Amino acid sequence: MNNKLNRFSAAACAALLLSACAHNAAPRAIEPAAPPTPAPAVPMVSISNMPPDVLAVCRQSLADARAGRVASGEALADECLSSASLPVPLRLAMLQMRTAYAAGRHDYAAAVDSQLAAMALTPGPLDAQRILLASLYRLDKRYRQSLIELDRVRDAHENAPDQANAQGPDYHRERGATLAALGRPREALSEFDRAIAMAPAAAASYLERARTYEAVGKAAAARADYRRFARWAPEENIDARTRATLEALGIDAAAERRHPFGSTNPLRNLFSQQFKSAQSALSKAARSPSQAAEAYFELSLACDGMGRHDEALRAIDKAIALAPDNVGYQESKVETLTLLGRMNEALQLAASRRLQADDPMTVIARIHMHRGEWAQAEEAFARVAKGKLSYDQDYLAATYVWLRAKSGGTAPTLAYFEDYIQRATADGAAHYRRALLLYMLGRMDIAGVYALVVRLPDPVAIQNALAETWFLAAARERYTNHDDGAARAYLERLSELQPYGTIEWNMAERGDV
């Protein structure tokens, strides 16, 4: 299959609300600097009023794209677009599908025309649409038009409070690529720097910056960026030209990918700094029992984060001794006991103090799950989820799907999560945790999840998100697909990631998947 079509297929799938294929595609751009395509949602009533034969043609076009049947997929897309009964949102999605087909065969002029037609149907075109159009202009060597389109994006944000960051990393990466093509490397490098600062795991920005460094003779800087690119780029997204460059430079992409942060570990560094701060606070807190208790509490959290759970228990016990009525310290001890595998004690403490806050309740849910007490685990997860932001509810719903798969179908359905999943998954995924939920339901592949993870702006958040992704991927492979080899491969990625302090790493070490 031509992976260059996949991202656009994902957009069209989202627009069609096809549960069988929504977002089931790798996030390959038409070219490294191209940004994601916006995916307009199509109301179900619009689809339900369509002639069945037209809807069948549109669906088959998407299915063919997903299966790599490019010629038939493109022909069917054209047939779908020829229907006068096509609702505007679906026509918009199919036009962007046709943009993908044209770009996939390097007919960038046709891709530009299709994208312009799609934008004409959009009241006030989105930044992402304009950035994509700029990318297509650049690929068609219409560099001035590309800059004009990017200027429109910039001008739309001239009154934004944070003018420097208003446009986002895709804008800066595309502007850098266009400036590099125009022979303005210094300006281009500045734009790439800004893109990378906003999205430090976006492989395309490293690749573009590496090529620009090469062009100005900075071989060492170029090689460093090629290594960073290799760490974040999925294997299937590395084209022949780039692969040859990596090989010539002696860069093993597979080895780099196993350690995406290189020699650093953002979570470990975070907890190490927390540990030092807590120690410093302890040295200054002798005059105040409450301050000393808080310092011991922070020290316990840092020790747990670094996997030093015995030390964490000693520290939290000292905090409790100084402030026995502090419920937060008791809640923290529940989690530390669980991390030590002392689950009976954790449950007894939670019951004796009637601890009902989210953190201990999540721990209690996972203890019930570890023991195969499925109904109790589901109820505890639901109590945590109610009232949470959708970001957290998505992850708890994904955990619910995993729980039911792990139970072998013996866990009961829970109305709260079933209703949430039905409502939440209707509009596709804009965040990686919604994507994880779709993945656990079999309606998105892992590449689509990864594409959203690497767009996060902070290394700690990225590492945490990867821990969640690799853990749930292992769970799905083991309990849904019954592929132990694939599950072990994801667990190896989790182990190599070393996501200190995450629930997922602790559960994996405990053998929960």
N, C-alpha and C positions, 0 to 999 in steps of 0.2 A: 504494500500500500504506500502511496505517496504521502508521507507524514505531513507534508506541507499543507494538506487539506484539512488535517484533523481539527485544528482549533476552530476553523470556521464551521465544520460539521457540528462541533459541540454547541456553537452558538445557535445554529439552526435547530438542533435537537431541543434546546431549551425553549426556543420560541414555539415549537410544535407541542411542547409538553408531552413528549412521548416517553412513557415510563420505561419502555424497553431499551431506549438508547440515550436518554438524557445525559449529556456530558460524557458519554462513553468514548472519550477520545484523548489522544496524547496532545499536550499543549504545544505542538510544534508551530512556530511562527513561519510566515512565508519567507522570512529572512531574519537573521538574528536581531535586527533592531526593530522589527515590527511589534506593535503593542497588541494586547488582546482586543478582540472585536466585541462590542457591546451586543448583548443578546436580548432583544425586546421580548417581553412576555406577551403571549397571545391568549386573550380570554377564552375559556372553554366554550362559551356560547358562539364565538366566531368560528371555531372548528366544527362545532356540532351542526351549524347551519350550512356547511360546505357540502357540495355533492360528493358522495362516497368515492366515486371514481377519481375525482381530483385529489382528494385527501390521500387516497391510496398511492397515487403517482408521487405526491410530495414525500410521503413516508418512504417509499421505495428509493427515491433519490438519496435520502439520508442513509438508508441501509446500505446502498451500493457504495456510498462514500466511505462508510465505516468499514466495509469489507474490502476496500481497495479497487472496486470496479469503477474506475474513473470515467471511462468513456460512457458507459450506460448511465452512471450517476449524473453526469453533466447533461446528457440528452434528456433525462427525466426532469432535471431541474428546469431546463428550458421549457419543457412541456407543462410543468406545473405553473411556471410564470405566464404561460400563454393563456391561462384560464381567466376569464373576466370575473369569475366568482370568487377570486382569491381575496380574503380580507387583507387590509393594508398591513397589519403587523406581520402576517405570514408572508406577504409579498416582500416586505422589508427583509425578513430573515432569509428568504430564498435568494434575494438579490445578493446578499452578503455571502451566501453559499456559492453563487456563481462567481463572485469576486475570488473566492478561494480556488475554484477550479481554474480560472484564468491565470491566477498567480502561480498555481501549481505547475502549469505548463510554460511558465515564464512569459506569458502574454500580458505584460504589465499595462499596456495601453488599454486592453479590454478590461482588465481588473479595475483600472481607474474609472472607466466609463460605468462599470457596474456599481462601484462604490459611490460615485456621484449620484446615480439613480437611487441608491438606497438612502443616501443622505437627503435627497429631495423629499423623501417620504417622512422624514424625521423633523418635527417642529423644533427648531433650535438644535442643530446637530451637536452631539456629545463630543467632549474632548477626545475620547478614544476613537470616534469615527474620523475626526479630523487628523489625528496622529497617524491612523492607519492610511488615510489618503496621502498624507505627506510621505509615508514610507513607500507607497506605491509610486508616487511621483519620482522619488529618489531612485528606486529600482529601474524606472523607465528613463533615468538620466535627465529628468526634468528638475534639476536642483533648485532653480529659482522658484518654481511653483511649490516645491516642497517647503522652502523657507517661508513663502507667503502663507501657506496653510498653517505652519507652526506659529507664525506671528499672530494669526487669528486666535490660536489657542492662548498664547501669552496675553494678548490684548483683552481677552474675555475675563482675565483674572487681575486686571490692572488695579482694581479696588479691593482686592483680597487682603485681609489682615496680615497674612504671612506670604507676601509676594514672592519671596525667594523659593518657597517650597510648594506654591499653589498648583503648579502644573503637574507635578509628580515625576517619577523616574522615567516613564516611557517617553515623555516629552523631551527630557534632557538627553536620553540615549539617542532618540531619533534626530534631534538637532545636531548632536555630536557627529552622527554618521553622515549627515548631509554636509556639515562643515568640512569633515575629513575628505569627502568626495570632491569638494570645491577647492581642495588644497589649502585649507586653513587649519593645520593640525593643532596649533596652540589653543585656539578657541575650542576645537573639538575635544581636546583632552580635558579642558575645564568642564565641559558639559558632561563628559563621561564620569569625571570625579563626582559631580553633583548627583548623577544617576546612581552611582554605587553607594554614595553616602545615604541615599534614601532607601535603597534596596540592595543590601550587601550580599545577597545570595543569587542575584539575577545574572546568570551565566552570560547572557548576550552582551551585557555592558562590558564585562571583562574581555570578551572576544573582540569587540569593536576597539576597545582601548589598546589591547595587545597589537592589533593590526596597525593602529595609528602609531604606536611606539616603534614598531618595525619600520614604518615608512620614514621616520625621522632618525633612524639609526640607533635607537636605544634598545639594544638587544637584550640586556639583562632585565630591564623593566618589562619588555615584551614577554620574555620567558616566564617571569613571575605571574603575569596576568594570564598567560596560557595555562599555567598550573591551576590558577584560581578558577578559570573557566572549566577545566576538566573536573574539578571537585564538584561543581554544581550542575553540570550539563548531563542529562540522561544519555545513556549510550546511543539510543536511537536518534537523538537530536544532533549528533556530531556528523557533519557531512564529510565527504571524501577529501575535500581540500583541507579542512581543519584537521582531520585525522592524520593526513600525511604530514602536516606541520608538527603535530604533537609527537609523532614518531621520529621525525628528524631532530627534534629537540630532546629526545630521550624521555619524554613524559608518558608515564603509564596511566592512562585515564582511569582504568579500573581501580588501580591502587590509590590514586588521588581521591576517587569517589568514596572510598571507604572512610576517609578522614576529611570531611568537607571543611572543617575549621582549621585544618593543618595541625600545627603543634599546640594550638590554643584550645581551651574548653570554656566557653562562656559561662555555663552553669557552675562549673567548678570554681571559676574565678569569682563569680558572684558570691558563692557561699564562703569562699576563703576570705573575701573582704568583709563579709558579715561576721565571720569568726574573729577577725582582728579587731573590728569595731566593738564587738561584745567584750573582748578581753580588755580593751582600753577603757570601756565604760565601767567594768568591774573594778579596775584600779582606782577609779575616781568616785566609786559609789559607796564606800565604806560608811560614810556618815548617814546614809539613808537606806533603810531596809527595803523600801518600795523600789528605789532605783536599783539596788542590788538584785532584787527579785526579777526586775525587768531585764537586767543585763544577763542573768542566768537563763532566762527564757530565750533571749536572742541567741545566746551561746548554744542552747539546746537545739534551736532551729538550724543553726549553721552546722552543728555536728551531724544532725540527721541528714542535712543536704549533702554532706561529704561522705555519708555512709558510716559514720562513727557513732553507731546507735547506742552503744554502752555508755559512751561519754555523754551523749544526749540525755539519756535517762538520769544519769547522776546530776546533770545540770538542772533538768526540769524538777527533780526532787528537791533540790536546794531552793529553787524558785518557789515551789509549793510550801516548803517549810517556812519561808519568809512571808508568804502571802497565801495562807491556806484557803481563803474564801474567793480567790481569783478563779473564776470558772474557765477563763481562757487557758490558764496553765494546766488545769485538769484535762481540758480538751486536747491540748498538745501532748500530754502524757499518753492519752489513748492511742494517738497515732504512733508515738515512739514505741509503745509496747507491741503494737501490730507489726512495725518494721522489724522488731526483734523476734517475731514469730510467737509472741506470748499472747495469743488471741483470746484465750479464756479470761486472762487478767484484764485485757482491754475491754471486753464486754462487761465484766463485773464492775469495773470502774465507771464505765458509761452509765450502767444501770443504777449504781449506787448514788451517783450525782445527778441522775436524770438529765444527762447531757443531750440536748436536742439541736444544737447548732449545726450548720452545714458540714463543717470539717469532720467532726466525729461521726456524724450520720453517714457521710460518704465512706469513712473507714469501716463503720459497722456494716454497711451494705456490702463492701468488698469481703469482709470476713464471712458473712452469710454466703456470698457467692463462692468463696474458697471452699466452704463446707458442703456446697451443693444444696443449700437451703434457698431454693430459687425464689419462692414466693416472698419470703422475708427480705431477700435482697432487692427484689423489684420494688416492693413497697418503700423501702428505705431510699432507693434511688429516686423514686417519684417524689418523696417528701422533700428531697434536696432540690429537685428540678422545679417544683412549683414556685412561681414568682421570680425565677432566674431570668436573666437576659437570654435571648434565643441562642447566643453564642455558646453558653453553658448548657442549655437544654439540648442543643444539637449533640454535644458530646455525650451527655447522659443517655440520650435516645440511642446513640450508636452503641453505647455500652449495654443497653437493654437488648439490642439486636444480637450482640455478641453473647450475652447471657443466655438467651433463648437457644442460640445455636449450640452453645457449650452444653446445655442441658439435654441435647439430643431430642428436643421437642417436648420434653416433659414439663418445662416451666410454663405456667399459665400465661395467657395474654393479659396485659394490663391495659384497661381502657384509656388511662391517661396518656401513656406513651403511644398507643395505637392511633389515638386521635391527633396527637401532636405530630406524629410522622406523616399522617395523611395531609395535614394542613401545611407543614413546613416544607415538604418536598415538592410542592406544586410548581414552584418558580425557579427551580435549579439552584445553583450554588454561587454565592458571591464571596464566601469565606471558606477557609479550609475545613472548619469543623462541620459546616453543612455538607461540604464535599465528602468528608469522612462518613457522614450518615448515609449519603447516597451510595458511597462505595460499599458500606456494610450491607446495604439493601440490594447490591448487585446492579446498580443503575449508573455507576461511574467507575472508571478504572483508576488504578493507583496513580497513573501519570497525571490525571486531572487534579487529583488531590495535591500532588507534589508541586504542580504548577502554581497553585495558590499559596502553598507554604513558602516557596522561595520568593514570594512578593512581599513577605512581612518585612518591617523596617528595622528590626532589632535582632541581633544575634542570639540573645537569650530566648526570645520568643520563637525564633526559627528552630533552635535546638529542642525546645520543649515540644513544638509542633511536630517535628520529625520523630520524636520519641512516641508521641501519640499515634502518628501515622504508621510507623514500622510495627508497633505493638498490635494495633488493630488489624493491620495487614496479615501478621502472623496468625492472629486469632481467626480471621476469616478463612485463611488457607487451611488451617487445621480443622476447624469445626464445621465449616460450610462446604469447602471444596475437598476436604479430606486428603490434602496434599501435604504430608509431613515434611517432605523435602523443601517445598516452597516456604513453609512455615519456619523451618530452621534457617533458611536464607535470610528471611526478614529479621529473625531474632539475632542473627549474626550482625546485621546492620545496626540493630539496636545496641548490641554489646559494643561494637566499634565506635558508636556515637558517644558512649559513656555519658548519658544525660543525668548527671548527678542530681539527686533530690526529687526526681520525677516518680510518680506513682507507677508509671509503666515499667520503668527499669526495675523497681523493687518487686513488682508482681512477676516480671519475667525471671528474676533471680529466685523467686519463691516457687517457680514452676507452675504459675497460674495459666500459662498458655503453652 
